[in-house]
Amino acid sequence: MSTISGIGILFTVLIYALALYIAYLVITVAVRHGIDNSEVGKMLKKKHREKSNTKDDLDEN
């Protein structure tokens, strides 16, 4: 029987962590792209731009 050495286990864990990180990046980009291109996302962007263009009460002093 062959056993996995310590270096093999470490390498396997690193590959697994890298795969999870890449999956996280792909899912994050896909969700952001999907939300930004949806009708709801467009409305939220427009609402946020309108809100950020208004002056705050602190600016009136």
C-alpha distances in whole Angstrom, upper triangle without the diagonal:
4,7,10,13,16,18,15,16,20,20,19,22,24,24,24,27,29,28,30,33,33,34,36,38,38,39,42,44,44,45,48,49,49,51,53,54,55,58,58,56,59,61,60,60,63,64,62,64,67,67,66,69,71,72,71,74,73,75,78,79
4,7,9,13,14,12,13,17,17,16,19,21,21,21,24,26,25,27,30,31,31,33,35,36,37,39,41,41,43,45,46,47,49,51,52,53,56,55,54,57,59,57,57,61,62,60,62,65,64,63,66,68,70,69,71,71,72,75,76
4,6,10,11,9,10,14,14,13,16,18,19,19,22,23,24,25,28,29,29,31,33,34,35,37,39,39,41,43,44,45,47,49,50,51,55,54,52,55,57,55,55,59,59,57,59,62,61,60,64,66,67,66,68,68,69,72,73
4,7,8,6,6,10,10,10,12,15,15,16,18,20,20,22,24,25,26,28,30,31,32,34,36,36,38,40,41,42,44,46,47,48,52,51,49,52,54,52,52,56,56,54,56,59,58,57,60,62,63,62,65,64,65,69,70
4,5,5,6,9,10,11,12,14,15,17,18,20,21,23,25,26,27,29,31,32,33,35,37,38,39,41,42,43,45,47,48,49,53,52,50,53,55,53,52,56,57,54,56,59,58,57,60,62,63,62,65,64,65,68,69
4,5,5,6,9,10,11,12,14,15,17,18,20,21,23,24,26,27,29,30,32,33,35,36,37,39,41,42,43,45,47,48,51,50,48,51,53,50,50,54,54,52,54,57,56,54,58,60,60,59,62,60,62,65,66
4,5,5,6,9,10,10,12,14,15,16,18,20,21,22,24,26,27,29,30,31,33,35,36,37,39,40,42,43,45,46,50,49,47,49,52,49,49,53,53,51,52,56,54,53,56,58,59,58,61,59,60,64,65
4,5,5,6,9,10,11,12,14,15,16,18,20,21,22,24,26,27,29,30,32,33,35,36,37,39,40,42,43,45,48,47,45,48,50,48,48,52,52,50,52,55,54,53,56,58,59,58,61,60,61,64,65
4,5,5,6,9,10,10,12,14,15,16,18,20,21,22,24,26,27,28,30,32,33,35,36,37,39,40,42,43,47,46,43,46,49,46,46,50,50,48,50,53,52,51,54,56,57,56,59,58,59,62,63
4,5,5,6,9,10,11,12,14,15,16,18,20,21,23,24,26,27,29,30,32,33,35,36,37,39,41,42,45,44,42,45,47,45,44,48,48,46,48,51,50,48,52,54,55,53,56,55,56,60,60
4,5,5,6,9,10,11,12,14,15,17,18,20,21,23,24,26,27,29,30,32,33,34,36,37,39,41,44,43,41,44,46,44,43,47,48,45,47,50,49,48,51,53,54,53,56,55,56,60,61
4,5,5,6,9,10,11,12,14,15,17,18,20,21,23,24,26,27,29,30,32,33,35,36,38,39,42,41,39,42,45,42,42,46,47,44,46,49,49,47,51,53,54,53,56,55,56,60,61
4,5,5,6,9,10,11,12,14,15,16,18,20,21,22,24,26,27,29,30,31,33,34,36,37,41,40,37,40,43,40,40,44,44,42,44,47,46,45,48,50,51,50,53,52,53,57,58
4,5,5,6,9,10,11,12,14,15,17,18,20,21,23,24,26,27,29,30,32,33,35,36,40,39,36,39,41,39,38,42,43,40,42,45,44,43,46,48,49,48,51,50,51,55,56
4,5,5,6,9,10,11,12,14,15,17,18,20,21,22,24,26,27,28,30,32,33,35,38,37,35,38,40,38,38,41,42,40,42,45,44,43,46,48,50,49,52,51,52,56,57
4,5,5,6,9,10,11,12,14,15,16,18,20,21,22,24,26,27,28,30,32,33,36,35,33,36,38,36,36,40,41,38,40,44,43,42,45,47,49,48,51,50,51,55,56
4,5,5,6,9,10,10,12,14,15,16,18,20,21,23,24,26,27,28,30,32,35,34,31,34,37,34,34,38,38,36,38,41,40,39,42,44,45,45,47,47,48,51,52
4,5,5,6,9,10,11,12,14,15,17,18,20,21,23,24,26,27,29,30,34,33,30,33,36,33,33,36,37,35,37,40,39,38,41,43,45,44,47,46,47,51,52
4,5,5,6,9,10,11,12,14,16,16,18,20,21,22,24,26,27,28,32,31,29,32,34,32,32,36,37,35,36,40,39,38,41,44,45,45,48,48,48,52,53
4,5,5,6,9,10,10,12,14,15,16,18,20,21,22,24,26,27,30,29,27,30,32,30,30,34,34,32,34,38,37,36,39,41,43,42,45,45,46,49,51
4,5,5,6,9,10,10,12,14,15,16,18,20,21,22,24,26,29,28,26,28,31,28,28,32,32,30,32,35,34,33,36,39,40,40,43,42,43,46,48
4,5,5,6,9,10,11,12,14,15,16,18,20,21,23,24,28,27,25,27,30,28,27,31,32,30,32,35,35,33,36,39,41,40,44,43,44,47,49
4,5,5,6,8,10,11,12,14,15,16,18,20,21,22,26,25,23,26,28,27,26,30,31,29,31,34,34,33,36,39,41,40,44,43,44,47,49
4,6,5,6,9,10,11,12,14,15,16,18,20,21,24,23,21,24,26,24,24,28,28,26,28,32,31,30,33,36,37,37,40,40,41,44,46
4,6,5,6,8,10,11,12,14,15,16,18,20,23,23,20,22,25,23,22,26,27,25,26,30,30,28,31,34,36,36,39,39,39,42,44
4,6,5,6,9,10,11,12,14,15,17,18,22,22,19,22,24,23,22,26,27,26,27,30,30,30,32,35,37,37,41,41,41,44,46
4,6,5,6,9,10,10,12,14,15,16,20,19,17,20,22,21,21,24,25,24,26,29,29,28,31,34,36,36,39,40,40,43,45
4,5,5,6,8,10,11,12,14,15,19,18,15,18,20,18,18,22,23,21,23,26,26,25,28,30,32,32,36,36,36,39,41
4,6,5,6,8,10,10,12,14,18,17,14,17,20,18,17,21,22,21,22,25,25,25,27,30,32,32,36,36,36,39,42
4,6,5,6,9,10,11,12,16,16,14,16,19,18,17,21,22,21,23,26,26,26,29,31,34,34,38,38,38,41,44
4,5,5,6,8,10,11,14,13,11,14,16,15,15,19,20,19,21,24,24,24,27,29,32,32,35,36,36,39,41
4,5,5,6,9,10,13,12,9,12,14,13,12,16,17,16,18,21,21,21,23,26,28,29,32,33,33,36,38
4,6,5,6,9,12,12,10,11,15,14,13,16,18,17,18,21,22,22,24,27,30,31,34,35,35,38,40
4,6,5,6,10,10,8,11,14,13,13,16,18,18,19,22,23,23,25,28,31,32,35,36,36,39,41
4,5,5,8,7,5,8,11,10,10,13,15,14,16,19,19,20,22,25,28,28,32,33,33,35,38
4,6,8,8,5,6,9,9,8,11,13,13,14,17,18,18,20,23,26,27,30,31,31,34,36
4,7,8,6,7,10,11,10,12,15,15,16,19,20,21,22,25,28,29,33,34,34,36,39
4,5,5,6,9,10,11,12,14,15,17,19,20,21,23,25,28,30,33,34,34,36,40
4,5,5,6,9,10,11,12,14,16,17,18,20,21,23,27,28,31,33,33,35,38
4,5,5,6,9,10,10,12,14,15,16,18,20,22,25,26,29,31,31,33,36
4,5,5,6,9,10,10,12,14,15,16,18,20,24,25,28,29,29,32,35
4,5,5,6,9,10,11,12,14,15,17,19,22,24,27,29,28,31,34
4,5,5,6,9,10,11,12,14,16,17,21,22,25,27,27,29,32
4,5,5,6,9,10,10,12,14,16,19,20,23,25,25,27,30
4,5,5,6,9,10,10,12,15,18,19,23,24,24,26,29
4,5,5,6,9,10,11,13,17,18,22,23,23,25,28
4,6,5,6,9,10,11,15,16,19,21,21,23,26
4,5,5,6,9,10,13,14,18,19,19,21,24
4,5,5,6,9,12,14,17,19,18,20,23
4,6,5,7,10,13,16,18,17,18,22
4,6,6,9,10,13,15,15,17,20
4,6,8,9,13,14,13,16,19
4,7,9,13,14,12,14,18
4,7,10,12,10,12,15
4,7,8,7,8,11
4,5,6,7,10
4,5,6,8
4,5,6
4,6
4
